[in-house]
Amino acid sequence: MPLAASTNLPSINSFVRDTFCAARFVHSSRLSRSVIFSLRCIFGQLSSHDAISATCQNISVPSDQASNYPTTCLLAIASVHRTGSTLLCSILRATHMAGMPMEYLNIHTKNFTNFRNENNLPKLNMRGAVIGAVRKVTGRNAWRNIDYFSDSSWRAYLNRAASLNTTRNGVFGIKMHFNQYDEHMLQRGIDASFWNAPIKWVRITRDNEVRQAISLVRAEQSNQWNSNMSAVREPVYDENAIVVALETISTANKNWDAYFATQAITPLLVTYEQLTRDMDATVRRIMSHINTPIDKVPEPQTKRQSDGASAQWEQQFLHSRPEFASRAATI
């Protein structure tokens, strides 16, 4: 029987509608065999290694090397884009005493894909399996949002991430932007207390928010988010994009401010400027915060990305938009 030409199906639930759309796509694009293969992979009839291939080195501890230390302290790093949090976490990971902090709540990274490949967590729910198969065939990420994973499987993933990445001193570290924390934990009825360990919050911000916004625009345009990545295109100055980025930064900071105020949390405050000016002292402050002083601060695994072009953009932006000068102040 030919598939219907319309997706106007108000009487059925969203899953059935999504499944119908997926089936119509398969029929119309003649990719049936590929879709069936992808579905079999996701439903477990083929090995997870065949289903999703790793495309980059996994930074997290491999399963066969994990010691499964119990988590007795959570290092929670509250971050905003372009504050030096990636640089900071690369140093903290190199100490092997700070819980391997990464963006475990970011489901759009290759590292997350690798983790699923190795651990089969979190698992796609029924809707995610069907729609994800179609997305994979068209070259897109199989999981578009958190709703593609079952709640119990997502919680199992969070526990597994901690068990694999807690260092021998009992610390598990996690870096998260507020939107990740909100969408992937708070809206699911859980928070940082999920791991049942005392929480040591670190808040990293940037004094010069204009330069931060410029860095965000340049990263978005070039798709170069850290020094280990190659730019796919040369950034082009865009005044309006910088203004939008400033608003994005402001919203993110306000969200963290509101959360900490509501929860009566006083995090350890760190700035990008402190980190780049005195990396040794800044890292030692954080290690002392988790009651783990260290003899030597290791070298970072990534490098600072700021360059002369960013300074030129800042000068040009402030010349045309002087009302933002106060947000370029560096304390």
C-alpha positions in Angstrom: 0.0 0.0 0.0 1.5 3.4 -0.9 2.3 5.7 1.9 0.0 8.6 2.5 1.1 12.0 1.2 0.0 14.0 4.2 1.3 14.1 7.8 -1.8 15.8 9.1 -2.5 13.2 11.8 -4.0 15.0 14.8 -5.6 11.9 16.3 -2.3 10.1 17.0 0.5 10.8 19.4 3.8 12.4 18.6 5.7 9.2 18.5 3.4 7.6 15.9 3.5 10.8 13.9 7.3 10.9 14.0 7.5 7.3 13.0 5.1 7.9 10.1 7.3 10.8 8.9 10.4 8.6 9.2 8.8 5.9 7.2 7.6 8.3 4.5 11.2 9.6 4.3 12.5 6.1 3.8 10.0 5.4 1.1 10.5 8.6 -0.8 14.3 8.6 -0.6 14.8 4.9 -1.3 17.2 4.4 1.6 15.3 1.5 3.1 18.3 -0.8 3.5 20.4 1.8 5.2 17.6 2.8 7.5 16.9 -0.8 8.5 20.6 -1.3 9.2 20.6 1.8 11.4 17.5 0.6 13.2 19.0 -2.8 13.8 22.1 -1.1 15.2 20.2 1.1 17.6 17.9 -1.7 18.7 20.9 -3.8 19.6 20.7 -6.5 16.9 24.2 -5.4 15.8 27.1 -4.5 18.0 27.3 -1.0 19.3 30.7 -0.7 17.7 29.1 -1.2 14.3 26.3 1.2 15.2 28.4 4.2 16.0 32.0 4.5 15.1 34.3 6.7 17.2 35.6 9.7 15.3 38.1 11.2 17.8 40.1 10.2 20.8 38.1 9.8 23.9 39.4 12.1 26.7 37.5 10.2 29.4 39.0 7.2 31.2 38.6 4.0 29.0 36.4 1.4 30.7 39.2 -1.1 31.0 41.4 1.4 32.8 38.8 2.8 35.2 39.3 2.1 38.9 35.7 2.9 39.9 36.7 4.9 42.9 33.6 6.1 44.9 32.7 9.7 44.4 33.2 11.6 47.7 33.5 15.1 46.3 31.9 16.8 43.3 33.8 19.6 41.6 31.1 21.5 39.7 32.4 24.2 37.3 29.7 26.7 36.3 30.8 28.1 33.0 29.8 30.4 30.2 31.1 30.3 26.7 34.6 31.7 26.1 35.6 32.1 29.7 38.7 29.9 29.5 36.9 26.9 31.0 38.2 24.5 28.4 41.8 25.7 29.1 41.1 25.4 32.9 39.7 21.9 32.7 42.6 20.7 30.5 44.9 21.6 33.4 42.7 20.1 36.1 42.5 16.8 34.1 46.2 16.7 33.9 46.5 16.8 37.7 44.7 13.4 37.8 43.3 14.6 41.1 40.4 16.8 40.0 37.9 14.2 38.6 38.5 14.6 34.9 36.1 17.6 34.4 34.5 17.8 31.0 31.1 18.8 29.6 29.4 15.5 30.4 26.0 17.1 29.9 26.8 18.2 26.3 25.2 15.5 24.1 26.5 17.1 20.8 30.2 16.2 21.2 32.2 13.5 19.6 33.4 12.6 23.1 29.7 11.8 24.0 29.4 9.6 21.0 32.5 7.7 22.0 31.2 7.3 25.5 28.0 5.8 24.2 30.0 3.5 21.9 32.0 2.2 24.7 29.4 2.0 27.4 26.0 1.7 25.6 24.7 4.6 27.8 22.5 6.5 27.6 20.1 4.4 25.5 17.8 5.9 23.0 14.1 5.5 23.8 11.6 4.3 21.1 11.1 7.7 19.6 14.8 8.4 19.6 15.6 5.1 17.9 13.3 5.6 15.0 14.0 9.3 14.3 17.7 8.8 15.2 18.0 6.2 12.5 16.7 8.5 9.8 18.9 11.4 11.1 22.0 9.1 10.9 21.2 8.1 7.3 21.1 11.7 6.3 24.4 12.4 7.9 23.1 14.1 11.0 23.7 13.4 14.7 21.3 10.6 15.8 20.3 12.4 19.0 19.0 15.9 18.5 17.9 16.5 22.0 17.7 15.1 25.5 14.2 13.8 25.0 15.6 11.0 22.7 17.0 9.2 25.8 15.0 7.5 28.5 15.1 9.1 31.9 16.4 5.9 33.7 19.1 5.5 31.1 20.2 9.1 31.3 20.6 8.7 35.1 22.5 5.5 34.6 24.8 7.5 32.2 25.4 10.1 34.8 26.4 7.5 37.3 28.6 5.7 34.8 30.4 8.9 33.9 31.2 9.4 37.5 32.3 5.9 38.2 34.7 6.0 35.2 36.1 9.5 35.8 36.3 9.8 39.6 40.0 10.1 40.5 41.7 8.2 43.2 41.1 11.0 45.8 37.4 10.6 45.3 36.8 13.7 43.2 34.5 13.7 40.1 34.6 16.9 38.1 32.0 18.3 35.7 31.9 21.5 33.6 28.6 22.8 32.5 27.0 25.8 31.0 23.7 26.8 32.6 21.5 25.7 29.6 23.1 22.2 29.8 22.5 22.0 33.5 19.0 23.3 33.2 17.8 21.2 30.3 19.7 18.0 31.1 19.4 17.9 34.9 17.1 20.5 36.5 14.2 19.9 34.1 14.6 16.2 34.7 14.1 16.7 38.5 17.8 16.3 39.4 20.6 18.6 40.3 24.3 18.5 41.3 23.4 16.6 44.5 22.5 13.6 42.2 25.9 12.0 42.9 25.4 12.1 46.7 28.7 13.8 47.4 29.6 17.2 48.9 29.7 19.8 46.1 32.5 22.3 45.5 31.2 24.9 43.1 33.6 27.0 41.0 32.2 29.9 38.9 34.4 31.0 36.0 33.5 34.3 34.3 35.3 36.9 32.2 35.8 40.6 33.2 36.1 41.8 29.6 32.8 40.7 28.2 33.2 42.5 24.9 36.3 40.4 24.2 34.4 37.4 25.4 31.6 38.1 22.9 34.1 38.6 20.1 35.7 35.3 20.9 32.2 33.6 20.8 31.4 35.2 17.4 34.8 34.1 16.0 34.4 30.6 17.3 30.9 30.3 15.9 32.0 31.6 12.5 35.2 29.5 12.2 33.9 26.4 14.2 37.2 26.5 16.0 36.3 26.2 19.7 39.7 25.4 21.1 43.4 25.5 19.9 43.3 21.8 19.1 40.7 22.4 16.4 41.3 23.7 12.9 39.2 26.6 11.6 36.8 25.8 8.7 36.5 29.4 7.6 38.0 32.8 8.4 35.9 34.9 10.8 34.5 38.1 9.4 33.8 41.2 11.6 30.1 41.4 12.4 28.9 44.2 14.8 25.4 42.9 15.2 26.6 39.4 16.0 28.8 40.8 18.8 25.8 42.6 20.3 23.8 39.4 20.2 26.7 37.5 21.8 26.8 40.1 24.6 23.2 39.4 25.3 23.7 35.7 25.3 26.6 36.1 27.8 24.5 38.4 30.0 21.6 35.9 30.0 23.9 33.0 30.9 25.5 34.9 33.8 22.1 36.0 35.1 20.9 32.4 35.1 23.8 31.3 37.1 23.4 34.3 39.5 19.8 33.4 40.0 20.5 29.8 40.6 23.2 30.4 43.2 21.1 33.0 45.0 18.1 30.7 45.1 20.1 27.8 46.4 22.2 30.0 48.8 25.4 28.8 47.2 28.6 30.8 47.3 30.9 29.4 44.7 34.7 29.9 44.4 35.0 32.8 41.9 37.6 32.6 39.1 38.0 34.8 36.1 39.5 34.3 32.7 41.9 37.2 33.4 43.1 35.6 36.6 43.6 32.3 34.8 45.7 33.7 31.9 47.6 36.1 34.1 48.6 33.6 36.9 47.6 30.1 35.8 49.6 28.5 38.6 48.0 30.5 41.5 44.5 30.1 40.0 44.7 26.3 39.6 46.1 26.0 43.2 43.1 27.9 44.5 40.8 25.4 42.9 42.8 22.4 44.1 42.7 23.9 47.6 39.0 24.4 47.3 38.6 20.6 46.8 41.1 20.0 49.7 43.7 18.5 47.3 46.8 20.7 47.3 49.4 19.8 44.6 53.1 20.2 44.3 53.2 21.2 40.7 50.7 22.6 38.3 50.8 20.7 35.0 50.9 22.3 31.6 47.6 22.9 29.8 46.6 20.5 27.0 45.1 23.4 25.0 46.4 26.9 24.4 45.0 30.4 24.8 43.3 31.4 21.5 43.2 35.2 21.9 45.1 37.0 19.1 45.7 40.4 17.5 42.6 40.1 15.4 40.4 40.0 18.5 42.0 43.2 19.7 41.3 44.9 16.4 37.7 43.8 16.5 37.3 45.1 20.0 38.7 48.5 19.0 36.4 48.7 16.0 33.4 47.6 18.0 33.9 50.1 20.8 34.5 52.9 18.3 31.0 52.3 16.8 29.2 51.1 20.0 30.7 53.2 22.9 27.7 52.3 25.1 29.3 48.9 25.7 32.6 50.3 26.9 31.8 49.4 30.6 31.6 45.8 29.6 35.1 45.9 28.2 36.6 46.9 31.5 39.2 44.5 32.9 39.6 44.5 36.6 
